[in-house]
Amino acid sequence: MKGYIRVMAYPGLALSQEMKMSQVLAPHLFQSLEILQMPLLDLQQMIKQELSENPTLEATLEQADEQIEIEQGTKDVERDEFDNELEKLAALGEEFDSYQDRGQISGGTDAEEKYQYMMDSLSEASSLHDQLLDQLALSGLDDYEKKIAEIVIGNIDDEGYLQLDVEDLLALPNFPVETLDKILDTIHDFEPAGVGARDLRECLLLQLKRMKREDSQEYQMIDQHLDLIGRHKYEDIARAMGLTSDRVKELAKAVAKLDPKPGRNFSEERIEYVTPEILVEKKDGEYVITQNKKPYPHLFISQKYLQMLKDPKTSKEVKTYIREKIAKSKQFIQSIDQRMDTIYRIAVEIVRIQRDYFDYGVSKLRPLNMKTVAELLEVHETTISRATAGKFMQTPRGLLSMKYFFKPGIMTASGEAISNESVKAALGDIVRAEDKKKPYSDAKIVTLLEEKGMKIARRTVAKYRDQLRILPSHLRKQH
């Protein structure tokens, strides 16, 4: 941490001094954070680039690195010291440790500018998210507001809807409500129109606002009678609005031209190929966790350049160059080893905590947050977020994202904590078993879930139903 004084001068004003504290991110530590966070395919590309640019780094069968002398300034960081410094720097990315802390990372290097855009999102990136982040960079929000906006954007699904429970954020102590309102308004101005909406009604209204049609009859009809539109109750709408049935039908046709899923226009359908970094197998009644090392090349220091360091005929300038490159290679190898070790240790804790899920299925998935695992491993919470982003586990229950296992939960009537995924599974079972001629309303589903010991609000049922792509009861009804 450094202190510096900035002297500011403005026409007609006296000079003033401002004392600030700044954290300068060392390039090799930025690289460690970057390697920890990036998906495997991106890391493989990074390794190829490093192999092409650094002649002292080679990839083949693993060999023991020979101890060499490294000039001062390029000395390796010892493991414990490295871990401690990494965790301190990782803490800089924690968005909500303190809402009052408005400090900035400064220094002006490319690495530091990139660091500002590193996120701890709860969902995977897509082309829609990339588009939104590009617009965020030009939005005019300050760095603090952008950090919160990145979390919001990270929880917008591929259809353009915000899946983040805003009420949970507002329930946090000292959360800046005005800031969140400003951020949501800013995102709602992004392309595509309607993005960031929390439900269909808000999505369609945002599109009409973009057209400057807040005073239109279509806006009024969506705002007050969206449920009736979905059921084609045009006569009821006509009576309520004082319009003819033909006029309501015209308005309904105009509404139908709006996009109920604006995100799909930005996100192309594409097949993603993923490689699991962790393999989970059940052997003799126990789950065995192993690292999938096949996608990783074995990196080591070139013997040729080690010999050149020992050769008295090698010039001092060349030796200096080789030492610097070797130091960079060793730091690169160490960062990859650190990544693999961190991912493996997290996987071990996930399997231990979620043992019942692997044995019995989603109904036994336990609530789990990243802070819990971070405390068990004695690392920072943001390290868990980075290490699980875009990483996958091959398990007896299929190929799963590591972030799948981190779920909020509710307390049942018996005092048992269950995950929201378990509630969704129960909701899905209820709908599948219902009489299709008399489907259950959301209120009835609340009652049926409560009979199973799962007490949740009706609006939460509606939210989970939407996430499961289950239609409202009136649209599920079969005649």
NORMO-V290023 format. One record per residue. N is the residue number from 1. RES is the residue in three letters. SS is DSSP state (helix for helix, strand for strand, loop for the rest). OMEGA is omega in radians with two decimals (* if undefined). Layout:
n: [N:N]
res: [RES:RES]
ss: [SS:SS]
omega: [OMEGA:OMEGA]
This chain:
n: [1:2:3:4:5:6:7:8:9:10:11:12:13:14:15:16:17:18:19:20:21:22:23:24:25:26:27:28:29:30:31:32:33:34:35:36:37:38:39:40:41:42:43:44:45:46:47:48:49:50:51:52:53:54:55:56:57:58:59:60:61:62:63:64:65:66:67:68:69:70:71:72:73:74:75:76:77:78:79:80:81:82:83:84:85:86:87:88:89:90:91:92:93:94:95:96:97:98:99:100:101:102:103:104:105:106:107:108:109:110:111:112:113:114:115:116:117:118:119:120:121:122:123:124:125:126:127:128:129:130:131:132:133:134:135:136:137:138:139:140:141:142:143:144:145:146:147:148:149:150:151:152:153:154:155:156:157:158:159:160:161:162:163:164:165:166:167:168:169:170:171:172:173:174:175:176:177:178:179:180:181:182:183:184:185:186:187:188:189:190:191:192:193:194:195:196:197:198:199:200:201:202:203:204:205:206:207:208:209:210:211:212:213:214:215:216:217:218:219:220:221:222:223:224:225:226:227:228:229:230:231:232:233:234:235:236:237:238:239:240:241:242:243:244:245:246:247:248:249:250:251:252:253:254:255:256:257:258:259:260:261:262:263:264:265:266:267:268:269:270:271:272:273:274:275:276:277:278:279:280:281:282:283:284:285:286:287:288:289:290:291:292:293:294:295:296:297:298:299:300:301:302:303:304:305:306:307:308:309:310:311:312:313:314:315:316:317:318:319:320:321:322:323:324:325:326:327:328:329:330:331:332:333:334:335:336:337:338:339:340:341:342:343:344:345:346:347:348:349:350:351:352:353:354:355:356:357:358:359:360:361:362:363:364:365:366:367:368:369:370:371:372:373:374:375:376:377:378:379:380:381:382:383:384:385:386:387:388:389:390:391:392:393:394:395:396:397:398:399:400:401:402:403:404:405:406:407:408:409:410:411:412:413:414:415:416:417:418:419:420:421:422:423:424:425:426:427:428:429:430:431:432:433:434:435:436:437:438:439:440:441:442:443:444:445:446:447:448:449:450:451:452:453:454:455:456:457:458:459:460:461:462:463:464:465:466:467:468:469:470:471:472:473:474:475:476:477:478:479]
res: [MET:LYS:GLY:TYR:ILE:ARG:VAL:MET:ALA:TYR:PRO:GLY:LEU:ALA:LEU:SER:GLN:GLU:MET:LYS:MET:SER:GLN:VAL:LEU:ALA:PRO:HIS:LEU:PHE:GLN:SER:LEU:GLU:ILE:LEU:GLN:MET:PRO:LEU:LEU:ASP:LEU:GLN:GLN:MET:ILE:LYS:GLN:GLU:LEU:SER:GLU:ASN:PRO:THR:LEU:GLU:ALA:THR:LEU:GLU:GLN:ALA:ASP:GLU:GLN:ILE:GLU:ILE:GLU:GLN:GLY:THR:LYS:ASP:VAL:GLU:ARG:ASP:GLU:PHE:ASP:ASN:GLU:LEU:GLU:LYS:LEU:ALA:ALA:LEU:GLY:GLU:GLU:PHE:ASP:SER:TYR:GLN:ASP:ARG:GLY:GLN:ILE:SER:GLY:GLY:THR:ASP:ALA:GLU:GLU:LYS:TYR:GLN:TYR:MET:MET:ASP:SER:LEU:SER:GLU:ALA:SER:SER:LEU:HIS:ASP:GLN:LEU:LEU:ASP:GLN:LEU:ALA:LEU:SER:GLY:LEU:ASP:ASP:TYR:GLU:LYS:LYS:ILE:ALA:GLU:ILE:VAL:ILE:GLY:ASN:ILE:ASP:ASP:GLU:GLY:TYR:LEU:GLN:LEU:ASP:VAL:GLU:ASP:LEU:LEU:ALA:LEU:PRO:ASN:PHE:PRO:VAL:GLU:THR:LEU:ASP:LYS:ILE:LEU:ASP:THR:ILE:HIS:ASP:PHE:GLU:PRO:ALA:GLY:VAL:GLY:ALA:ARG:ASP:LEU:ARG:GLU:CYS:LEU:LEU:LEU:GLN:LEU:LYS:ARG:MET:LYS:ARG:GLU:ASP:SER:GLN:GLU:TYR:GLN:MET:ILE:ASP:GLN:HIS:LEU:ASP:LEU:ILE:GLY:ARG:HIS:LYS:TYR:GLU:ASP:ILE:ALA:ARG:ALA:MET:GLY:LEU:THR:SER:ASP:ARG:VAL:LYS:GLU:LEU:ALA:LYS:ALA:VAL:ALA:LYS:LEU:ASP:PRO:LYS:PRO:GLY:ARG:ASN:PHE:SER:GLU:GLU:ARG:ILE:GLU:TYR:VAL:THR:PRO:GLU:ILE:LEU:VAL:GLU:LYS:LYS:ASP:GLY:GLU:TYR:VAL:ILE:THR:GLN:ASN:LYS:LYS:PRO:TYR:PRO:HIS:LEU:PHE:ILE:SER:GLN:LYS:TYR:LEU:GLN:MET:LEU:LYS:ASP:PRO:LYS:THR:SER:LYS:GLU:VAL:LYS:THR:TYR:ILE:ARG:GLU:LYS:ILE:ALA:LYS:SER:LYS:GLN:PHE:ILE:GLN:SER:ILE:ASP:GLN:ARG:MET:ASP:THR:ILE:TYR:ARG:ILE:ALA:VAL:GLU:ILE:VAL:ARG:ILE:GLN:ARG:ASP:TYR:PHE:ASP:TYR:GLY:VAL:SER:LYS:LEU:ARG:PRO:LEU:ASN:MET:LYS:THR:VAL:ALA:GLU:LEU:LEU:GLU:VAL:HIS:GLU:THR:THR:ILE:SER:ARG:ALA:THR:ALA:GLY:LYS:PHE:MET:GLN:THR:PRO:ARG:GLY:LEU:LEU:SER:MET:LYS:TYR:PHE:PHE:LYS:PRO:GLY:ILE:MET:THR:ALA:SER:GLY:GLU:ALA:ILE:SER:ASN:GLU:SER:VAL:LYS:ALA:ALA:LEU:GLY:ASP:ILE:VAL:ARG:ALA:GLU:ASP:LYS:LYS:LYS:PRO:TYR:SER:ASP:ALA:LYS:ILE:VAL:THR:LEU:LEU:GLU:GLU:LYS:GLY:MET:LYS:ILE:ALA:ARG:ARG:THR:VAL:ALA:LYS:TYR:ARG:ASP:GLN:LEU:ARG:ILE:LEU:PRO:SER:HIS:LEU:ARG:LYS:GLN:HIS]
ss: [loop:strand:strand:strand:strand:strand:strand:strand:loop:loop:loop:loop:loop:loop:loop:strand:strand:strand:strand:strand:strand:strand:loop:loop:loop:loop:helix:helix:helix:helix:helix:helix:helix:helix:helix:helix:helix:loop:loop:helix:helix:helix:helix:helix:helix:helix:helix:helix:helix:helix:helix:helix:helix:loop:loop:loop:strand:strand:strand:loop:loop:loop:loop:loop:loop:loop:loop:loop:loop:loop:loop:loop:loop:loop:loop:loop:loop:loop:helix:helix:helix:helix:helix:helix:helix:helix:helix:helix:helix:helix:helix:helix:helix:loop:loop:loop:loop:loop:loop:loop:loop:loop:loop:loop:loop:loop:loop:loop:loop:helix:helix:helix:helix:helix:helix:helix:loop:loop:loop:loop:loop:loop:loop:loop:loop:loop:helix:helix:helix:helix:helix:helix:helix:helix:helix:helix:helix:loop:loop:loop:loop:loop:helix:helix:helix:helix:helix:helix:helix:helix:helix:helix:helix:helix:loop:strand:loop:loop:loop:loop:strand:strand:loop:loop:loop:helix:helix:helix:helix:helix:loop:loop:loop:loop:loop:loop:helix:helix:helix:helix:helix:helix:helix:helix:helix:helix:helix:helix:loop:loop:loop:loop:loop:loop:loop:loop:strand:loop:loop:helix:helix:helix:helix:helix:helix:helix:helix:helix:helix:helix:loop:loop:loop:loop:loop:loop:helix:helix:helix:helix:helix:helix:helix:helix:helix:helix:helix:helix:helix:helix:loop:loop:loop:helix:helix:helix:helix:helix:helix:helix:helix:loop:loop:loop:helix:helix:helix:helix:helix:helix:helix:helix:helix:helix:helix:helix:loop:loop:loop:loop:loop:helix:helix:helix:helix:loop:loop:loop:loop:loop:loop:loop:loop:loop:loop:loop:loop:strand:strand:strand:strand:strand:strand:loop:loop:strand:strand:strand:strand:strand:strand:loop:loop:loop:loop:loop:loop:loop:strand:strand:strand:loop:helix:helix:helix:helix:helix:helix:helix:helix:loop:loop:loop:loop:loop:helix:helix:helix:helix:helix:helix:helix:helix:helix:helix:helix:helix:helix:helix:helix:helix:helix:helix:helix:helix:helix:helix:helix:helix:helix:helix:helix:helix:helix:helix:helix:helix:helix:helix:helix:helix:helix:helix:loop:helix:helix:helix:helix:helix:helix:loop:helix:helix:helix:loop:loop:loop:loop:loop:helix:helix:helix:helix:helix:helix:helix:helix:loop:loop:loop:helix:helix:helix:helix:helix:helix:helix:helix:loop:loop:loop:strand:strand:strand:strand:loop:loop:strand:strand:strand:strand:helix:helix:helix:helix:loop:loop:loop:strand:strand:strand:loop:loop:loop:loop:loop:strand:strand:strand:helix:helix:helix:helix:helix:helix:helix:helix:helix:helix:helix:helix:helix:helix:loop:loop:loop:loop:loop:loop:loop:loop:helix:helix:helix:helix:helix:helix:helix:helix:helix:helix:loop:loop:loop:loop:loop:loop:helix:helix:helix:helix:helix:helix:helix:helix:helix:helix:loop:loop:loop:loop:loop:helix:helix:helix:helix:loop:loop:loop]
omega: [-3.13:3.01:3.08:3.13:3.09:3.11:-3.08:3.10:3.12:3.14:3.08:-3.12:3.14:3.07:3.08:3.13:3.12:3.12:3.12:3.03:3.14:3.09:3.12:-3.06:3.12:-3.07:-3.08:3.08:3.01:3.12:3.13:3.10:-3.13:3.14:3.13:-3.03:-2.94:3.06:-3.04:-3.13:3.10:3.12:3.12:3.07:3.11:3.11:3.11:3.14:-3.13:3.11:-3.13:-3.06:-3.06:-3.06:-3.11:-3.12:3.12:-3.12:3.06:3.10:-3.07:3.09:3.12:3.10:3.09:3.11:3.14:3.13:3.12:-3.12:3.12:-3.10:3.08:-3.11:3.09:3.04:3.10:-3.01:-3.09:3.13:3.12:-3.14:-3.11:-3.11:3.12:-3.13:3.10:-3.13:3.10:-3.13:3.13:-3.12:-3.12:-2.96:-2.95:3.07:3.10:-3.13:-3.13:-3.08:-3.11:-3.12:-3.12:2.98:-3.10:-3.14:2.97:-3.12:3.11:-3.12:-3.12:3.12:3.08:-3.09:-3.13:-3.07:3.09:-3.03:2.95:-3.09:3.13:3.08:-3.05:-3.10:3.05:-3.13:3.07:3.13:3.12:3.13:-3.12:3.12:3.07:3.12:3.11:-3.13:-3.11:-2.97:-3.08:3.06:3.10:-3.04:-3.14:3.13:3.13:3.12:3.11:-3.14:3.12:3.10:3.13:-3.13:3.13:-3.14:2.98:-3.08:-3.05:3.08:3.07:-3.08:3.11:3.14:3.11:3.08:-3.07:-3.12:3.09:3.09:-3.09:3.14:3.12:-3.12:3.06:3.13:-3.10:-3.07:-3.10:3.12:-3.14:3.10:3.14:-3.11:3.12:3.10:3.13:-3.14:3.12:3.06:-3.13:2.97:0.01:3.13:-3.13:-3.11:3.13:3.11:-3.14:3.08:-3.09:-3.13:-3.14:-3.14:-3.12:3.12:3.11:3.12:3.10:3.07:3.13:3.11:-3.11:-3.08:3.11:-3.11:-3.07:3.09:3.07:-3.14:3.14:-3.10:3.11:-3.08:-3.00:-2.99:-3.09:-3.14:3.13:3.09:-3.12:-3.14:3.13:3.12:-3.04:3.13:3.13:3.12:-3.12:3.13:-3.09:-3.07:-3.12:-3.12:3.05:3.11:3.13:3.13:3.13:3.13:3.08:3.13:3.13:3.09:3.11:3.11:-3.12:3.12:3.07:-3.06:-3.13:3.14:-3.01:-3.10:-3.10:-3.13:-3.14:-3.06:3.10:3.03:-3.14:3.11:3.11:3.09:-3.12:3.11:3.13:3.08:-3.14:3.10:3.14:3.13:3.07:-3.13:3.12:3.07:3.13:3.13:-3.12:-3.11:3.10:3.06:3.02:-3.04:-3.08:-3.12:-3.10:3.01:3.08:-3.09:3.10:-3.12:-3.11:3.10:-3.14:-3.10:3.02:3.10:3.12:3.09:-3.12:-3.06:-3.14:3.14:-3.14:-3.08:-3.14:-3.12:3.14:3.11:3.11:3.12:-3.10:-3.14:3.14:-3.14:3.11:3.10:3.12:3.12:-3.12:3.09:3.13:3.12:3.14:3.14:3.12:3.08:3.13:3.11:-3.10:-3.13:-3.13:3.13:-3.13:-3.11:3.08:-3.14:3.12:3.14:3.12:-3.11:3.12:-3.09:-3.06:-3.12:-3.12:3.10:-3.12:3.14:-2.93:3.10:-2.95:-3.13:-3.13:3.09:-3.05:3.00:-3.12:3.03:-3.06:3.13:3.14:3.13:3.13:3.14:3.12:-3.10:3.14:3.04:3.13:-3.11:3.14:3.06:3.10:-3.13:-3.14:-3.04:-3.12:-3.12:3.08:-3.14:-3.04:3.10:3.01:-3.02:3.05:3.10:3.04:3.11:-3.02:3.00:3.12:3.14:3.11:-3.03:3.13:-3.06:2.98:-3.09:3.09:3.10:3.13:-3.14:-3.12:-3.13:3.13:3.10:3.08:-3.09:3.06:3.10:3.11:3.11:3.13:3.13:3.12:3.11:3.12:3.11:-3.14:-3.11:3.14:-3.09:-3.05:3.02:-3.04:3.09:3.11:-3.09:-3.11:2.99:3.09:3.12:3.12:3.11:3.07:-3.13:-3.12:3.08:3.13:3.08:3.08:3.13:-3.10:-3.07:3.11:-3.10:3.13:-3.14:3.09:3.05:3.13:-3.13:3.14:3.11:3.10:-3.13:3.10:-3.13:3.07:-3.08:3.01:-3.04:-3.08:3.11:3.07:-3.04:3.12:-3.09:*]
